[in-house]
Amino acid sequence: MPKLFTKATGAALVAVVAAGGLTMLALEAPLAGANAQPSQGVTVSLRYACTSSSGGVSTADVVLTGIVPETVAPGEMFSIGSVQGTTTFPSRVAAPLLAGGRHSVAATITRFDFKVSNASPSVENLGPMTVDAKLEPGAPLTFTAPGLPESLGPFTAGSAGLTTITPANLVLQLPNGTMSCSSPTSLSGHLPIFWQVRIGSPAVVPLSTFGGVGVAVLAGGGFIWHQRRKRKVVAMMAGAD
């Protein structure tokens, strides 16, 4: 019976395995970790019901944008990056602040909770942070967060499925009192009120991922083995004649 595995075929297979190993090493870096996951900018918009410490009632329109990973693996850590946005109150909230002759006002967001499903922690507070706004007669009071955008998280993904991250209670400390906001509803029917991340199994690398070189290496190795085996069989048949 012919010996199909010889020193020559062994050397060829070692070369193939080595080349394949180099290909896999090249692939490993971009596939590992949450930073390799595709992400997208997603805007959420909400309207809050607010009550001031003096007993006044108002609304607050909150618009947030964040960079959200599209898919993570179960148990993987991830964050919502570059979170930034605005909080807008009606002009009547600004009126008492204008009485002091101010042209701008600073406030502190002491709490900005986010409720999280199918991931931990289940609640994350983005505060405290300082925000500021310009004061103009008759104009809404819009606070923006100065400086670099914030990162929300990290979170640990739960089981396969979906996780949602929804803005919840919001508390601002203004120069003339505290504004407590809750029960957010959709501000626009075209924008979501939460961020959503899909939790799935780790990606399976298809053969096409190896590219033309990787596929050629694997196919070439098989061809070499086949040709050596074929020549061996033909030589044996010639010797038998």
VENLIN-V49079 format. One record per residue. N is the residue number from 0. SS is DSSP state (~ for helix, > for strand, _ for the rest). PSI is psi as a letter, one per 20 degrees, with the letter a starting at -180 (none if undefined). Layout:
n ss psi
N SS PSI
N SS PSI
//
This chain:
n ss psi
0 _ p
1 _ q
2 _ o
3 _ h
4 _ o
5 _ r
6 ~ h
7 ~ g
8 ~ h
9 ~ g
10 ~ g
11 ~ g
12 ~ h
13 ~ g
14 ~ g
15 ~ g
16 ~ g
17 ~ g
18 ~ g
19 ~ h
20 ~ g
21 ~ h
22 ~ g
23 ~ h
24 ~ h
25 ~ h
26 ~ h
27 ~ g
28 ~ g
29 ~ i
30 ~ i
31 _ q
32 _ r
33 ~ h
34 ~ i
35 ~ i
36 _ q
37 _ q
38 > r
39 > q
40 > p
41 > p
42 > p
43 > q
44 > p
45 > q
46 > p
47 > q
48 > p
49 > q
50 > p
51 > r
52 _ i
53 _ i
54 _ i
55 _ q
56 > p
57 > a
58 > r
59 > p
60 > p
61 > p
62 > p
63 > q
64 > p
65 > q
66 > o
67 > p
68 > p
69 _ g
70 > p
71 > r
72 > q
73 _ p
74 _ i
75 _ q
76 > q
77 > r
78 > r
79 > o
80 > r
81 > l
82 > p
83 > r
84 > a
85 > q
86 > o
87 > p
88 > q
89 _ r
90 ~ h
91 ~ h
92 ~ h
93 ~ h
94 ~ g
95 ~ h
96 ~ h
97 ~ h
98 _ h
99 _ j
100 _ j
101 _ q
102 _ i
103 > r
104 > q
105 > q
106 > r
107 > p
108 > o
109 > h
110 > p
111 > n
112 > q
113 > p
114 > p
115 > p
116 _ q
117 _ k
118 > r
119 > q
120 _ r
121 _ i
122 > p
123 > p
124 > p
125 _ i
126 _ r
127 _ q
128 > q
129 > p
130 > q
131 > r
132 > q
133 > q
134 _ p
135 _ p
136 _ p
137 _ i
138 _ q
139 _ q
140 > o
141 > o
142 > p
143 > q
144 > o
145 _ r
146 _ b
147 _ q
148 _ q
149 > r
150 > p
151 > p
152 > a
153 > q
154 > q
155 > o
156 > q
157 _ b
158 _ r
159 _ p
160 > c
161 > q
162 > p
163 > q
164 > o
165 > p
166 > p
167 > c
168 > q
169 > p
170 > p
171 > p
172 > o
173 > r
174 _ h
175 _ j
176 > a
177 > p
178 > o
179 > p
180 > q
181 > a
182 > l
183 > q
184 > r
185 > p
186 _ h
187 _ p
188 _ i
189 _ i
190 _ q
191 > r
192 _ j
193 > r
194 > q
195 > p
196 > p
197 > p
198 > o
199 > a
200 _ q
201 _ q
202 _ p
203 _ p
204 _ o
205 _ r
206 ~ h
207 ~ h
208 ~ h
209 ~ i
210 ~ r
211 ~ h
212 ~ g
213 ~ g
214 ~ h
215 ~ h
216 ~ g
217 ~ g
218 ~ h
219 ~ h
220 ~ g
221 ~ h
222 ~ g
223 ~ g
224 ~ g
225 ~ g
226 ~ g
227 ~ h
228 ~ g
229 ~ g
230 ~ h
231 ~ g
232 ~ g
233 ~ g
234 ~ h
235 ~ h
236 ~ h
237 ~ h
238 ~ h
239 ~ h
240 _ none
//
